Amino acid sequence: MVRFVWDRGWEGTLKREGKSRVAAAAGMGREEMKRNMPVSEDGSGGRPPGYARASVEVIEGGSGPGYYFDAGATARTEDGFPYPAVLEFGSAPHVITSKGDYPLRDKHGNVFGKTVNHPGTPEYAWCRRAIAEIEGREL
């Protein structure tokens, strides 16, 4: 998530204008994130293609002296892991083990056994690229 912050301490017009401009910046960030989010042709983990892209949203909130809008992807794997973070930063090589008494398979039905040494995933900076693309835009 990327946090866009508005300071409640501003007075009068600046206060109203500030909130609407920060909301606009968060909305622009959301649209660029959606545009930059990679989409698997076949989906992943039983989810349809575009699941992560569809989860990109803006969440409004506030506490204390400020108000904020968080923009980012909320997609999770079945065990609750925020996998858009892996798309953003990549992953190191790791071992994947079947959670049941059955072998791991790919989408084509190829059987790999109960444990696989995954080579890792390269980073795809969908979020950082989106923020760089909106930098300096007129609100």
Number of C-alpha atoms within 10 A of each C-alpha: 16 16 16 20 19 22 17 18 10 14 11 9 8 13 14 13 14 18 21 14 15 20 23 15 22 27 17 20 29 24 17 21 25 23 13 17 23 18 15 12 9 12 14 15 9 10 12 13 15 17 17 25 21 13 15 22 21 24 14 14 11 13 8 7 9 14 17 21 24 20 25 24 25 19 18 15 13 10 6 8 12 15 15 25 21 17 19 19 16 16 15 12 11 12 11 12 14 13 10 8 7 11 15 18 14 8 11 6 8 10 12 11 12 15 13 15 10 12 11 13 15 13 13 18 18 20 27 16 16 20 17 11 14 16 10 7 8 7 11
